[in-house]
Amino acid sequence: MAIKRIVLTGGPCSGKTKIINHLSSQFSDRVLLVPEMATLVDFSNISRNTEDERRDFQTAIYRMQVFYEELIQSHAERLQRNVICDRGTLDGAAYWPDNNFYEALRIDRIEEYKKYDLVIFLSSLSCALPEQYARVKHQAARTETVEEARQLQQKLLDVWSEHPNIKFIQNVFDDVSQKVSAVLDILIDEKII
């Protein structure tokens, strides 16, 4: 079996955590998960007030992402399971303070795309349901305003939009469980789970 690596990404409050938790609890016998690196690094209370600090933070996230993906990939090959990443190596470009992410890290976007067989991009609540985003962001410990969340969503979409196998999931659902089902349908169609 050829092991597939999938990125689950999207703007703030798009349902990534809920979907990752569902996959972890229901499909741990079929997939291995790479956790979101920003969450792991964030526990260290690293300051991100200046542009240099934000660059350092995103550089650390990128390096950790590469390490974890390679580690999980080697286990996946032994266990014959696919890999789902909570964000991918290129997500940091959306959070980078200027436009030289690729140059600073000495990476090529197309080469990074080749690491992933599929990108599932989840739309943020901030785009379709801004009033709901404003309510939910407090529960999800988000700090971005509606406008900031929309800008991040667009930057992330710009980063991933040229991937040859990207699936975009809009916020057209009554609740997040329907979004989970939409992701599961894609994963089943792509023979991931």
Secondary structure as a PSIPRED ss2 file (coil, helix, strand):
# PSIPRED VFORMAT (PSIPRED V4.0)

   1 M C   1.000  0.000  0.000
   2 A C   1.000  0.000  0.000
   3 I C   1.000  0.000  0.000
   4 K C   1.000  0.000  0.000
   5 R E   0.000  0.000  1.000
   6 I E   0.000  0.000  1.000
   7 V E   0.000  0.000  1.000
   8 L E   0.000  0.000  1.000
   9 T E   0.000  0.000  1.000
  10 G E   0.000  0.000  1.000
  11 G C   1.000  0.000  0.000
  12 P C   1.000  0.000  0.000
  13 C C   1.000  0.000  0.000
  14 S C   1.000  0.000  0.000
  15 G C   1.000  0.000  0.000
  16 K H   0.000  1.000  0.000
  17 T H   0.000  1.000  0.000
  18 K H   0.000  1.000  0.000
  19 I H   0.000  1.000  0.000
  20 I H   0.000  1.000  0.000
  21 N H   0.000  1.000  0.000
  22 H H   0.000  1.000  0.000
  23 L H   0.000  1.000  0.000
  24 S H   0.000  1.000  0.000
  25 S H   0.000  1.000  0.000
  26 Q H   0.000  1.000  0.000
  27 F C   1.000  0.000  0.000
  28 S C   1.000  0.000  0.000
  29 D C   1.000  0.000  0.000
  30 R C   1.000  0.000  0.000
  31 V E   0.000  0.000  1.000
  32 L E   0.000  0.000  1.000
  33 L E   0.000  0.000  1.000
  34 V E   0.000  0.000  1.000
  35 P C   1.000  0.000  0.000
  36 E C   1.000  0.000  0.000
  37 M H   0.000  1.000  0.000
  38 A H   0.000  1.000  0.000
  39 T H   0.000  1.000  0.000
  40 L H   0.000  1.000  0.000
  41 V H   0.000  1.000  0.000
  42 D H   0.000  1.000  0.000
  43 F C   1.000  0.000  0.000
  44 S C   1.000  0.000  0.000
  45 N C   1.000  0.000  0.000
  46 I C   1.000  0.000  0.000
  47 S C   1.000  0.000  0.000
  48 R C   1.000  0.000  0.000
  49 N C   1.000  0.000  0.000
  50 T C   1.000  0.000  0.000
  51 E H   0.000  1.000  0.000
  52 D H   0.000  1.000  0.000
  53 E H   0.000  1.000  0.000
  54 R H   0.000  1.000  0.000
  55 R H   0.000  1.000  0.000
  56 D H   0.000  1.000  0.000
  57 F H   0.000  1.000  0.000
  58 Q H   0.000  1.000  0.000
  59 T H   0.000  1.000  0.000
  60 A H   0.000  1.000  0.000
  61 I H   0.000  1.000  0.000
  62 Y H   0.000  1.000  0.000
  63 R H   0.000  1.000  0.000
  64 M H   0.000  1.000  0.000
  65 Q H   0.000  1.000  0.000
  66 V H   0.000  1.000  0.000
  67 F H   0.000  1.000  0.000
  68 Y H   0.000  1.000  0.000
  69 E H   0.000  1.000  0.000
  70 E H   0.000  1.000  0.000
  71 L H   0.000  1.000  0.000
  72 I H   0.000  1.000  0.000
  73 Q H   0.000  1.000  0.000
  74 S H   0.000  1.000  0.000
  75 H H   0.000  1.000  0.000
  76 A H   0.000  1.000  0.000
  77 E H   0.000  1.000  0.000
  78 R H   0.000  1.000  0.000
  79 L H   0.000  1.000  0.000
  80 Q C   1.000  0.000  0.000
  81 R C   1.000  0.000  0.000
  82 N E   0.000  0.000  1.000
  83 V E   0.000  0.000  1.000
  84 I E   0.000  0.000  1.000
  85 C E   0.000  0.000  1.000
  86 D E   0.000  0.000  1.000
  87 R C   1.000  0.000  0.000
  88 G C   1.000  0.000  0.000
  89 T C   1.000  0.000  0.000
  90 L C   1.000  0.000  0.000
  91 D C   1.000  0.000  0.000
  92 G H   0.000  1.000  0.000
  93 A H   0.000  1.000  0.000
  94 A H   0.000  1.000  0.000
  95 Y H   0.000  1.000  0.000
  96 W C   1.000  0.000  0.000
  97 P C   1.000  0.000  0.000
  98 D C   1.000  0.000  0.000
  99 N C   1.000  0.000  0.000
 100 N C   1.000  0.000  0.000
 101 F H   0.000  1.000  0.000
 102 Y H   0.000  1.000  0.000
 103 E H   0.000  1.000  0.000
 104 A H   0.000  1.000  0.000
 105 L H   0.000  1.000  0.000
 106 R C   1.000  0.000  0.000
 107 I C   1.000  0.000  0.000
 108 D C   1.000  0.000  0.000
 109 R H   0.000  1.000  0.000
 110 I H   0.000  1.000  0.000
 111 E H   0.000  1.000  0.000
 112 E H   0.000  1.000  0.000
 113 Y H   0.000  1.000  0.000
 114 K C   1.000  0.000  0.000
 115 K C   1.000  0.000  0.000
 116 Y C   1.000  0.000  0.000
 117 D C   1.000  0.000  0.000
 118 L E   0.000  0.000  1.000
 119 V E   0.000  0.000  1.000
 120 I E   0.000  0.000  1.000
 121 F E   0.000  0.000  1.000
 122 L E   0.000  0.000  1.000
 123 S C   1.000  0.000  0.000
 124 S C   1.000  0.000  0.000
 125 L H   0.000  1.000  0.000
 126 S H   0.000  1.000  0.000
 127 C H   0.000  1.000  0.000
 128 A H   0.000  1.000  0.000
 129 L C   1.000  0.000  0.000
 130 P H   0.000  1.000  0.000
 131 E H   0.000  1.000  0.000
 132 Q H   0.000  1.000  0.000
 133 Y H   0.000  1.000  0.000
 134 A H   0.000  1.000  0.000
 135 R H   0.000  1.000  0.000
 136 V H   0.000  1.000  0.000
 137 K H   0.000  1.000  0.000
 138 H H   0.000  1.000  0.000
 139 Q H   0.000  1.000  0.000
 140 A C   1.000  0.000  0.000
 141 A C   1.000  0.000  0.000
 142 R C   1.000  0.000  0.000
 143 T C   1.000  0.000  0.000
 144 E C   1.000  0.000  0.000
 145 T C   1.000  0.000  0.000
 146 V H   0.000  1.000  0.000
 147 E H   0.000  1.000  0.000
 148 E H   0.000  1.000  0.000
 149 A H   0.000  1.000  0.000
 150 R H   0.000  1.000  0.000
 151 Q H   0.000  1.000  0.000
 152 L H   0.000  1.000  0.000
 153 Q H   0.000  1.000  0.000
 154 Q H   0.000  1.000  0.000
 155 K H   0.000  1.000  0.000
 156 L H   0.000  1.000  0.000
 157 L H   0.000  1.000  0.000
 158 D H   0.000  1.000  0.000
 159 V H   0.000  1.000  0.000
 160 W H   0.000  1.000  0.000
 161 S C   1.000  0.000  0.000
 162 E C   1.000  0.000  0.000
 163 H C   1.000  0.000  0.000
 164 P C   1.000  0.000  0.000
 165 N C   1.000  0.000  0.000
 166 I E   0.000  0.000  1.000
 167 K E   0.000  0.000  1.000
 168 F E   0.000  0.000  1.000
 169 I E   0.000  0.000  1.000
 170 Q C   1.000  0.000  0.000
 171 N C   1.000  0.000  0.000
 172 V C   1.000  0.000  0.000
 173 F C   1.000  0.000  0.000
 174 D C   1.000  0.000  0.000
 175 D C   1.000  0.000  0.000
 176 V H   0.000  1.000  0.000
 177 S H   0.000  1.000  0.000
 178 Q H   0.000  1.000  0.000
 179 K H   0.000  1.000  0.000
 180 V H   0.000  1.000  0.000
 181 S H   0.000  1.000  0.000
 182 A H   0.000  1.000  0.000
 183 V H   0.000  1.000  0.000
 184 L H   0.000  1.000  0.000
 185 D H   0.000  1.000  0.000
 186 I H   0.000  1.000  0.000
 187 L H   0.000  1.000  0.000
 188 I H   0.000  1.000  0.000
 189 D H   0.000  1.000  0.000
 190 E C   1.000  0.000  0.000
 191 K C   1.000  0.000  0.000
 192 I C   1.000  0.000  0.000
 193 I C   1.000  0.000  0.000
